[in-house]
Amino acid sequence: MNEAVRVSRREAVLEVTLDRPRANAIDAATSRLLGEVFTSFRDDPGLRVAIFTGTGERFFCAGWDLAAAAEGEAYESDYGAGGFGGFPELPGLDKPVIAAVNGMAVGGGFELVMSSDLVVAADHATFFLPEAAVGVIPDAGTVRLPKLLPGPLATEMLIAGRRLTAPEALQFGLVNEVVASPELLDTARGMADRIVALAPLAVAAILDIRQRTEARTVQEGLALMRSGEIESYRRMLASEDAEEGPRAFAEKRDPVWRGR
């Protein structure tokens, strides 16, 4: 793998580490590489969860590489199959991505946090969107952040440079856990292991249903589920795993998931 992206596998968990000193910024080539990594993750039936993090303790990811921009790389470059950062817009990704935020999540780096399914942050991590200060806007962040934070706070971050600390991010539900820096990866790995212990088709269906119904009322979402239009939900209900779970419970043993 290219030295800018380090990948390691621990059974069903893929760990992806961004390694671009000094700030773990992402240029178009690195983004395309991340897209290849996450496409392989999506398509590998033996992988269940991905953990995404950065090297060092100062930057998780500084977002778009402004040095590359100064050399002529366009803001609307080809960032690859999954959009900027490899996974936020990857079609068919039905496996969870955990962000292990080891430092500052800036601009596009913060957008990667917003696109993750679960987030563990080091206690010194900060989150902010500086795009307006360099003449552009955080495309995905402008859409996502008001859905994740109270409106006035989201607006302040978008147009007034407000920085959010890790404890504040936890308070507002933007992250799942805040831990001391040395505990960050172990905490993310423990979270991944808890997911791996669950039925894979059920996890995939939950992620799919969440995405399809987030802009609907509860009644509309339930109606869509019961309409038979959500393939992941139908597949889960008809699976061997849906029979295995209750059987294992009755037999007082751990279930053996087959993903079918």
HULIN-V726740 format. One record per pair of residues at least 24 apart in sequence whose C-alpha atoms are under 10 Angstrom apart, sorted by the first residue. I is the first residue (numbers start at 1). GAP is how many residues later the second one is. D is the distance in whole Angstrom. If there is no record, write none. Layout:
i=I gap=GAP d=D
i=I gap=GAP d=D
This chain:
i=1 gap=32 d=9
i=1 gap=36 d=9
i=2 gap=28 d=9
i=2 gap=31 d=8
i=2 gap=32 d=10
i=3 gap=27 d=10
i=4 gap=25 d=10
i=4 gap=26 d=7
i=4 gap=29 d=9
i=4 gap=30 d=10
i=5 gap=25 d=8
i=5 gap=26 d=10
i=5 gap=28 d=8
i=5 gap=29 d=7
i=5 gap=32 d=9
i=5 gap=49 d=9
i=5 gap=50 d=10
i=6 gap=28 d=10
i=6 gap=31 d=10
i=6 gap=47 d=10
i=6 gap=48 d=10
i=6 gap=49 d=10
i=7 gap=30 d=8
i=7 gap=44 d=10
i=7 gap=45 d=10
i=8 gap=43 d=10
i=9 gap=38 d=9
i=9 gap=41 d=9
i=10 gap=37 d=9
i=10 gap=179 d=9
i=11 gap=35 d=8
i=11 gap=36 d=8
i=11 gap=37 d=9
i=11 gap=182 d=10
i=11 gap=185 d=10
i=12 gap=32 d=10
i=12 gap=33 d=9
i=12 gap=34 d=6
i=12 gap=35 d=4
i=12 gap=36 d=5
i=12 gap=37 d=7
i=12 gap=38 d=9
i=12 gap=180 d=9
i=12 gap=181 d=9
i=12 gap=184 d=7
i=13 gap=28 d=9
i=13 gap=33 d=9
i=13 gap=34 d=6
i=13 gap=35 d=6
i=13 gap=36 d=5
i=13 gap=37 d=6
i=13 gap=38 d=7
i=13 gap=84 d=10
i=13 gap=176 d=8
i=13 gap=179 d=7
i=13 gap=180 d=8
i=13 gap=182 d=10
i=13 gap=183 d=8
i=14 gap=24 d=9
i=14 gap=27 d=7
i=14 gap=32 d=10
i=14 gap=33 d=7
i=14 gap=34 d=8
i=14 gap=35 d=6
i=14 gap=36 d=5
i=14 gap=37 d=6
i=14 gap=38 d=9
i=14 gap=83 d=9
i=14 gap=175 d=10
i=14 gap=178 d=10
i=15 gap=34 d=9
i=15 gap=35 d=6
i=15 gap=36 d=5
i=15 gap=37 d=6
i=15 gap=38 d=8
i=15 gap=82 d=10
i=15 gap=83 d=9
i=15 gap=170 d=10
i=15 gap=174 d=9
i=16 gap=34 d=7
i=16 gap=35 d=6
i=16 gap=36 d=5
i=16 gap=37 d=6
i=16 gap=38 d=8
i=16 gap=83 d=10
i=17 gap=34 d=8
i=17 gap=35 d=6
i=17 gap=36 d=5
i=17 gap=37 d=5
i=17 gap=38 d=7
i=17 gap=43 d=10
i=17 gap=83 d=10
i=18 gap=34 d=8
i=18 gap=35 d=6
i=18 gap=36 d=5
i=18 gap=37 d=6
i=18 gap=38 d=10
i=18 gap=42 d=8
i=18 gap=43 d=8
i=18 gap=67 d=10
i=19 gap=34 d=9
i=19 gap=35 d=6
i=19 gap=36 d=5
i=19 gap=37 d=9
i=19 gap=41 d=10
i=19 gap=42 d=9
i=20 gap=34 d=8
i=20 gap=35 d=8
i=20 gap=36 d=10
i=20 gap=39 d=10
i=20 gap=41 d=9
i=20 gap=42 d=10
i=21 gap=33 d=10
i=21 gap=34 d=8
i=21 gap=35 d=9
i=21 gap=38 d=9
i=21 gap=40 d=10
i=22 gap=33 d=9
i=22 gap=34 d=9
i=22 gap=36 d=9
i=22 gap=37 d=8
i=22 gap=39 d=10
i=22 gap=40 d=9
i=23 gap=31 d=9
i=23 gap=32 d=9
i=23 gap=33 d=9
i=23 gap=35 d=8
i=23 gap=36 d=5
i=23 gap=37 d=8
i=23 gap=38 d=6
i=23 gap=39 d=6
i=23 gap=40 d=9
i=23 gap=42 d=9
i=23 gap=80 d=10
i=23 gap=81 d=9
i=23 gap=82 d=10
i=23 gap=83 d=10
i=24 gap=29 d=10
i=24 gap=30 d=7
i=24 gap=31 d=8
i=24 gap=32 d=9
i=24 gap=34 d=9
i=24 gap=35 d=6
i=24 gap=36 d=7
i=24 gap=37 d=5
i=24 gap=38 d=6
i=24 gap=39 d=8
i=24 gap=40 d=9
i=24 gap=41 d=9
i=24 gap=80 d=10
i=24 gap=81 d=10
i=24 gap=85 d=9
i=25 gap=29 d=10
i=25 gap=34 d=9
i=25 gap=35 d=9
i=25 gap=36 d=6
i=25 gap=37 d=5
i=25 gap=38 d=5
i=25 gap=39 d=6
i=25 gap=40 d=5
i=25 gap=41 d=8
i=25 gap=42 d=9
i=25 gap=43 d=10
i=25 gap=60 d=10
i=25 gap=81 d=9
i=25 gap=82 d=10
i=25 gap=83 d=9
i=25 gap=84 d=8
i=26 gap=35 d=8
i=26 gap=36 d=8
i=26 gap=37 d=6
i=26 gap=38 d=5
i=26 gap=39 d=5
i=26 gap=40 d=9
i=26 gap=42 d=9
i=26 gap=53 d=10
i=26 gap=58 d=8
i=26 gap=59 d=7
i=26 gap=82 d=8
i=26 gap=83 d=9
i=27 gap=36 d=9
i=27 gap=37 d=6
i=27 gap=38 d=5
i=27 gap=39 d=8
i=27 gap=40 d=9
i=27 gap=41 d=6
i=27 gap=42 d=8
i=27 gap=46 d=8
i=27 gap=47 d=10
i=27 gap=48 d=10
i=27 gap=50 d=9
i=27 gap=51 d=10
i=27 gap=52 d=8
i=27 gap=57 d=9
i=27 gap=58 d=9
i=28 gap=36 d=8
i=28 gap=37 d=8
i=28 gap=40 d=9
i=28 gap=41 d=10
i=28 gap=45 d=8
i=28 gap=46 d=9
i=28 gap=47 d=9
i=28 gap=48 d=9
i=28 gap=49 d=6
i=28 gap=50 d=6
i=28 gap=51 d=5
i=28 gap=52 d=8
i=28 gap=55 d=10
i=28 gap=56 d=8
i=28 gap=57 d=9
i=29 gap=48 d=10
i=29 gap=49 d=9
i=29 gap=50 d=7
i=29 gap=51 d=8
i=30 gap=35 d=10
i=30 gap=49 d=8
i=30 gap=50 d=9
i=30 gap=54 d=9
i=30 gap=55 d=8
i=30 gap=56 d=9
i=31 gap=33 d=10
i=31 gap=47 d=9
i=31 gap=48 d=5
i=31 gap=49 d=6
i=31 gap=50 d=9
i=31 gap=51 d=8
i=31 gap=52 d=7
i=31 gap=53 d=6
i=31 gap=54 d=5
i=31 gap=55 d=6
i=31 gap=56 d=9
i=32 gap=46 d=8
i=32 gap=47 d=5
i=32 gap=48 d=4
i=32 gap=49 d=7
i=32 gap=50 d=8
i=32 gap=51 d=8
i=32 gap=52 d=8
i=32 gap=53 d=8
i=32 gap=54 d=7
i=33 gap=46 d=9
i=33 gap=47 d=8
i=33 gap=48 d=9
i=33 gap=49 d=10
i=33 gap=52 d=9
i=33 gap=53 d=7
i=34 gap=45 d=9
i=34 gap=46 d=8
i=34 gap=47 d=9
i=34 gap=48 d=8
i=34 gap=49 d=9
i=34 gap=50 d=9
i=34 gap=51 d=6
i=34 gap=52 d=4
i=34 gap=53 d=8
i=35 gap=44 d=8
i=35 gap=45 d=6
i=35 gap=46 d=5
i=35 gap=47 d=5
i=35 gap=48 d=7
i=35 gap=49 d=8
i=35 gap=50 d=7
i=35 gap=51 d=4
i=35 gap=52 d=6
i=35 gap=53 d=9
i=35 gap=54 d=9
i=35 gap=55 d=8
i=36 gap=44 d=8
i=36 gap=45 d=7
i=36 gap=46 d=8
i=36 gap=50 d=7
i=36 gap=51 d=9
i=37 gap=45 d=10
i=37 gap=49 d=8
i=37 gap=50 d=9
i=38 gap=43 d=9
i=38 gap=44 d=8
i=38 gap=47 d=9
i=38 gap=48 d=6
i=38 gap=49 d=6
i=38 gap=50 d=10
i=38 gap=52 d=8
i=38 gap=55 d=8
i=38 gap=59 d=10
i=39 gap=42 d=8
i=39 gap=43 d=8
i=39 gap=47 d=8
i=39 gap=48 d=8
i=39 gap=51 d=7
i=39 gap=52 d=9
i=39 gap=53 d=9
i=39 gap=54 d=8
i=41 gap=46 d=10
i=41 gap=52 d=9
i=41 gap=54 d=9
i=42 gap=45 d=10
i=42 gap=48 d=9
i=42 gap=49 d=9
i=42 gap=50 d=8
i=42 gap=51 d=6
i=42 gap=52 d=7
i=42 gap=53 d=7
i=42 gap=54 d=10
i=43 gap=49 d=9
i=43 gap=50 d=9
i=43 gap=51 d=10
i=43 gap=52 d=10
i=45 gap=155 d=10
i=45 gap=214 d=9
i=46 gap=213 d=10
i=47 gap=48 d=9
i=47 gap=149 d=9
i=47 gap=153 d=10
i=48 gap=46 d=9
i=48 gap=47 d=6
i=48 gap=48 d=7
i=48 gap=49 d=9
i=48 gap=144 d=8
i=48 gap=145 d=9
i=48 gap=147 d=8
i=48 gap=148 d=6
i=48 gap=149 d=10
i=48 gap=150 d=10
i=48 gap=152 d=7
i=48 gap=155 d=9
i=48 gap=156 d=10
i=49 gap=45 d=10
i=49 gap=46 d=6
i=49 gap=47 d=5
i=49 gap=48 d=6
i=49 gap=49 d=8
i=49 gap=140 d=10
i=49 gap=142 d=10
i=49 gap=143 d=6
i=49 gap=144 d=9
i=49 gap=146 d=7
i=49 gap=147 d=7
i=49 gap=151 d=10
i=50 gap=45 d=8
i=50 gap=46 d=7
i=50 gap=47 d=5
i=50 gap=48 d=6
i=50 gap=49 d=9
i=50 gap=66 d=10
i=50 gap=138 d=10
i=50 gap=139 d=9
i=50 gap=142 d=8
i=51 gap=45 d=9
i=51 gap=46 d=6
i=51 gap=47 d=5
i=51 gap=48 d=6
i=51 gap=49 d=7
i=51 gap=65 d=9
i=51 gap=67 d=9
i=51 gap=68 d=9
i=51 gap=69 d=10
i=51 gap=134 d=9
i=51 gap=137 d=7
i=51 gap=138 d=8
i=51 gap=140 d=10
i=51 gap=141 d=8
i=52 gap=45 d=7
i=52 gap=46 d=6
i=52 gap=47 d=5
i=52 gap=48 d=6
i=52 gap=49 d=8
i=52 gap=60 d=9
i=52 gap=61 d=9
i=52 gap=64 d=9
i=52 gap=67 d=10
i=52 gap=133 d=10
i=52 gap=136 d=9
i=53 gap=45 d=9
i=53 gap=46 d=6
i=53 gap=47 d=5
i=53 gap=48 d=6
i=53 gap=49 d=7
i=53 gap=50 d=9
i=53 gap=60 d=10
i=53 gap=67 d=10
i=53 gap=131 d=10
i=53 gap=132 d=9
i=53 gap=135 d=10
i=54 gap=45 d=9
i=54 gap=46 d=8
i=54 gap=47 d=7
i=54 gap=48 d=7
i=54 gap=49 d=8
i=54 gap=50 d=10
i=54 gap=51 d=10
i=55 gap=46 d=10
i=55 gap=47 d=8
i=55 gap=48 d=9
i=56 gap=46 d=7
i=56 gap=47 d=8
i=57 gap=44 d=9
i=57 gap=45 d=5
i=57 gap=46 d=5
i=57 gap=47 d=8
i=57 gap=65 d=9
i=57 gap=67 d=9
i=57 gap=68 d=9
i=57 gap=124 d=8
i=57 gap=125 d=10
i=58 gap=43 d=10
i=58 gap=44 d=7
i=58 gap=45 d=5
i=58 gap=46 d=6
i=58 gap=47 d=9
i=58 gap=66 d=9
i=58 gap=67 d=8
i=58 gap=68 d=10
i=59 gap=42 d=8
i=59 gap=43 d=7
i=59 gap=44 d=4
i=59 gap=45 d=5
i=59 gap=46 d=7
i=59 gap=47 d=8
i=59 gap=50 d=9
i=59 gap=66 d=8
i=59 gap=67 d=9
i=60 gap=39 d=9
i=60 gap=40 d=8
i=60 gap=41 d=5
i=60 gap=42 d=5
i=60 gap=43 d=5
i=60 gap=44 d=5
i=60 gap=45 d=5
i=60 gap=46 d=8
i=60 gap=49 d=7
i=60 gap=50 d=9
i=60 gap=52 d=10
i=60 gap=53 d=10
i=60 gap=61 d=10
i=60 gap=62 d=10
i=60 gap=65 d=8
i=60 gap=66 d=9
i=60 gap=67 d=10
i=61 gap=24 d=10
i=61 gap=40 d=9
i=61 gap=41 d=9
i=61 gap=42 d=8
i=61 gap=43 d=7
i=61 gap=44 d=5
i=61 gap=45 d=6
i=61 gap=46 d=8
i=61 gap=47 d=8
i=61 gap=48 d=5
i=61 gap=49 d=8
i=61 gap=50 d=10
i=61 gap=51 d=9
i=61 gap=52 d=10
i=62 gap=41 d=10
i=62 gap=42 d=7
i=62 gap=43 d=6
i=62 gap=44 d=5
i=62 gap=45 d=6
i=62 gap=46 d=7
i=62 gap=47 d=5
i=62 gap=48 d=8
i=62 gap=66 d=10
i=62 gap=67 d=10
i=63 gap=41 d=10
i=63 gap=42 d=8
i=63 gap=43 d=6
i=63 gap=44 d=5
i=63 gap=45 d=4
i=63 gap=46 d=4
i=63 gap=47 d=7
i=63 gap=48 d=8
i=63 gap=49 d=9
i=63 gap=66 d=9
i=63 gap=67 d=10
i=63 gap=68 d=10
i=63 gap=75 d=10
i=64 gap=42 d=9
i=64 gap=43 d=7
i=64 gap=44 d=6
i=64 gap=45 d=8
i=64 gap=67 d=10
i=65 gap=43 d=9
i=66 gap=68 d=9
i=75 gap=61 d=9
i=84 gap=24 d=8
i=84 gap=25 d=9
i=84 gap=27 d=9
i=84 gap=28 d=8
i=84 gap=56 d=10
i=85 gap=24 d=8
i=85 gap=26 d=9
i=85 gap=27 d=7
i=85 gap=30 d=10
i=86 gap=26 d=9
i=87 gap=25 d=8
i=87 gap=28 d=8
i=87 gap=29 d=9
i=88 gap=24 d=7
i=88 gap=25 d=10
i=88 gap=26 d=9
i=88 gap=27 d=5
i=88 gap=28 d=8
i=88 gap=52 d=9
i=89 gap=26 d=9
i=89 gap=51 d=10
i=92 gap=116 d=9
i=93 gap=111 d=9
i=93 gap=114 d=9
i=93 gap=115 d=9
i=94 gap=106 d=10
i=94 gap=107 d=9
i=94 gap=109 d=8
i=94 gap=110 d=5
i=94 gap=111 d=8
i=94 gap=112 d=9
i=94 gap=113 d=6
i=94 gap=114 d=7
i=94 gap=138 d=9
i=95 gap=100 d=10
i=95 gap=105 d=8
i=95 gap=106 d=10
i=95 gap=108 d=7
i=95 gap=109 d=6
i=95 gap=110 d=10
i=95 gap=111 d=10
i=95 gap=112 d=8
i=95 gap=113 d=9
i=96 gap=96 d=9
i=96 gap=99 d=9
i=96 gap=107 d=8
i=96 gap=108 d=8
i=96 gap=111 d=8
i=97 gap=95 d=9
i=98 gap=90 d=7
i=98 gap=91 d=9
i=98 gap=93 d=8
i=98 gap=94 d=8
i=99 gap=76 d=9
i=99 gap=86 d=10
i=99 gap=89 d=8
i=100 gap=75 d=10
i=100 gap=77 d=10
i=100 gap=78 d=10
i=100 gap=84 d=7
i=100 gap=85 d=7
i=100 gap=86 d=10
i=100 gap=87 d=9
i=100 gap=88 d=6
i=100 gap=89 d=9
i=101 gap=24 d=7
i=101 gap=25 d=9
i=101 gap=26 d=10
i=101 gap=65 d=9
i=101 gap=74 d=10
i=101 gap=77 d=9
i=101 gap=80 d=9
i=101 gap=83 d=8
i=101 gap=84 d=9
i=101 gap=87 d=10
i=102 gap=24 d=9
i=102 gap=78 d=10
i=102 gap=79 d=7
i=102 gap=80 d=10
i=102 gap=82 d=7
i=102 gap=83 d=9
i=103 gap=24 d=9
i=103 gap=63 d=9
i=103 gap=78 d=9
i=104 gap=24 d=8
i=104 gap=59 d=10
i=104 gap=60 d=10
i=104 gap=61 d=9
i=104 gap=62 d=10
i=105 gap=24 d=9
i=105 gap=59 d=10
i=106 gap=24 d=7
i=106 gap=25 d=9
i=106 gap=57 d=9
i=107 gap=24 d=6
i=107 gap=25 d=10
i=107 gap=30 d=9
i=107 gap=31 d=7
i=107 gap=32 d=10
i=107 gap=33 d=10
i=107 gap=34 d=8
i=107 gap=51 d=10
i=108 gap=30 d=7
i=108 gap=31 d=9
i=108 gap=32 d=8
i=108 gap=33 d=8
i=110 gap=28 d=10
i=110 gap=30 d=10
i=110 gap=31 d=8
i=110 gap=35 d=10
i=111 gap=27 d=8
i=111 gap=28 d=9
i=111 gap=29 d=7
i=111 gap=30 d=6
i=111 gap=31 d=9
i=111 gap=33 d=8
i=111 gap=34 d=9
i=112 gap=28 d=9
i=112 gap=29 d=9
i=113 gap=61 d=9
i=113 gap=62 d=9
i=114 gap=26 d=9
i=114 gap=27 d=8
i=114 gap=30 d=7
i=114 gap=31 d=7
i=114 gap=34 d=8
i=114 gap=60 d=8
i=114 gap=61 d=9
i=115 gap=25 d=9
i=115 gap=26 d=9
i=115 gap=29 d=8
i=116 gap=59 d=10
i=117 gap=58 d=10
i=117 gap=59 d=10
i=117 gap=90 d=9
i=118 gap=56 d=9
i=118 gap=57 d=7
i=118 gap=58 d=6
i=118 gap=59 d=9
i=118 gap=70 d=9
i=118 gap=73 d=9
i=118 gap=74 d=10
i=119 gap=51 d=10
i=119 gap=54 d=10
i=119 gap=55 d=8
i=119 gap=56 d=5
i=119 gap=57 d=5
i=119 gap=58 d=7
i=119 gap=59 d=9
i=119 gap=69 d=8
i=119 gap=72 d=10
i=120 gap=46 d=9
i=120 gap=50 d=9
i=120 gap=54 d=10
i=120 gap=55 d=6
i=120 gap=56 d=6
i=120 gap=57 d=5
i=120 gap=58 d=6
i=120 gap=59 d=7
i=120 gap=63 d=10
i=120 gap=64 d=7
i=120 gap=65 d=9
i=120 gap=67 d=7
i=120 gap=68 d=6
i=120 gap=71 d=9
i=121 gap=44 d=10
i=121 gap=45 d=6
i=121 gap=46 d=9
i=121 gap=48 d=9
i=121 gap=49 d=9
i=121 gap=54 d=7
i=121 gap=55 d=8
i=121 gap=56 d=6
i=121 gap=57 d=5
i=121 gap=58 d=6
i=121 gap=59 d=8
i=121 gap=60 d=8
i=121 gap=62 d=10
i=121 gap=63 d=7
i=121 gap=64 d=10
i=121 gap=66 d=10
i=121 gap=67 d=9
i=122 gap=44 d=7
i=122 gap=45 d=10
i=122 gap=55 d=9
i=122 gap=56 d=6
i=122 gap=57 d=5
i=122 gap=58 d=5
i=122 gap=59 d=5
i=122 gap=60 d=8
i=122 gap=61 d=8
i=122 gap=62 d=6
i=122 gap=63 d=9
i=123 gap=42 d=8
i=123 gap=43 d=6
i=123 gap=44 d=7
i=123 gap=54 d=9
i=123 gap=55 d=6
i=123 gap=56 d=5
i=123 gap=57 d=5
i=123 gap=58 d=7
i=123 gap=61 d=9
i=124 gap=41 d=7
i=124 gap=42 d=6
i=124 gap=43 d=9
i=124 gap=54 d=9
i=124 gap=55 d=9
i=124 gap=56 d=8
i=124 gap=57 d=8
i=125 gap=39 d=9
i=125 gap=40 d=6
i=125 gap=41 d=5
i=125 gap=42 d=9
i=125 gap=44 d=9
i=125 gap=53 d=9
i=125 gap=54 d=10
i=125 gap=56 d=9
i=126 gap=37 d=7
i=126 gap=38 d=6
i=126 gap=39 d=5
i=126 gap=40 d=6
i=126 gap=41 d=9
i=126 gap=42 d=9
i=126 gap=43 d=8
i=127 gap=30 d=9
i=127 gap=35 d=9
i=127 gap=36 d=6
i=127 gap=37 d=5
i=127 gap=38 d=6
i=127 gap=39 d=8
i=127 gap=41 d=10
i=127 gap=42 d=8
i=128 gap=29 d=7
i=128 gap=30 d=8
i=128 gap=33 d=7
i=128 gap=34 d=7
i=128 gap=35 d=5
i=128 gap=36 d=6
i=128 gap=37 d=9
i=129 gap=27 d=10
i=129 gap=28 d=6
i=129 gap=29 d=6
i=129 gap=30 d=8
i=129 gap=31 d=9
i=129 gap=32 d=6
i=129 gap=33 d=8
i=129 gap=34 d=8
i=129 gap=35 d=10
i=130 gap=27 d=9
i=130 gap=28 d=8
i=130 gap=29 d=8
i=130 gap=30 d=9
i=130 gap=31 d=6
i=130 gap=32 d=9
i=130 gap=33 d=9
i=131 gap=27 d=8
i=131 gap=28 d=9
i=131 gap=30 d=9
i=132 gap=26 d=8
i=132 gap=27 d=7
i=132 gap=28 d=9
i=132 gap=29 d=8
i=133 gap=26 d=9
i=133 gap=27 d=9
i=133 gap=28 d=8
i=145 gap=29 d=9
i=147 gap=67 d=10
i=147 gap=68 d=10
i=148 gap=24 d=8
i=148 gap=25 d=8
i=148 gap=26 d=7
i=149 gap=24 d=8
i=149 gap=25 d=7
i=196 gap=61 d=10
i=197 gap=57 d=9
i=197 gap=58 d=9
i=197 gap=59 d=9
i=197 gap=60 d=9
i=198 gap=47 d=10
i=198 gap=57 d=9
i=198 gap=58 d=10
i=198 gap=59 d=8
i=199 gap=37 d=9
i=199 gap=42 d=7
i=199 gap=43 d=8
i=199 gap=45 d=10
i=199 gap=46 d=8
i=199 gap=56 d=9
i=199 gap=57 d=9
i=199 gap=58 d=6
i=199 gap=59 d=8
i=199 gap=60 d=7
i=199 gap=61 d=10
i=200 gap=36 d=9
i=200 gap=41 d=9
i=200 gap=57 d=7
i=200 gap=58 d=8
i=200 gap=59 d=6
i=200 gap=60 d=9
i=201 gap=31 d=7
i=201 gap=32 d=8
i=201 gap=34 d=8
i=201 gap=35 d=5
i=201 gap=36 d=9
i=201 gap=38 d=8
i=201 gap=40 d=8
i=201 gap=41 d=9
i=201 gap=56 d=9
i=201 gap=57 d=9
i=201 gap=58 d=6
i=201 gap=59 d=7
i=202 gap=30 d=8
i=202 gap=31 d=8
i=202 gap=33 d=9
i=202 gap=34 d=6
i=202 gap=35 d=9
i=202 gap=37 d=10
i=202 gap=39 d=9
i=202 gap=40 d=8
i=202 gap=57 d=9
i=203 gap=29 d=10
i=203 gap=33 d=9
i=204 gap=28 d=7
i=204 gap=29 d=9
i=204 gap=32 d=9
i=205 gap=25 d=9
i=205 gap=26 d=8
i=205 gap=27 d=5
i=205 gap=28 d=5
i=205 gap=29 d=9
i=205 gap=30 d=8
i=205 gap=31 d=7
i=205 gap=32 d=10
i=206 gap=26 d=9
i=206 gap=27 d=8
i=206 gap=30 d=10
i=207 gap=25 d=9
i=208 gap=24 d=7
i=208 gap=25 d=8
i=209 gap=24 d=8
i=235 gap=24 d=10
i=235 gap=25 d=8
i=236 gap=24 d=8
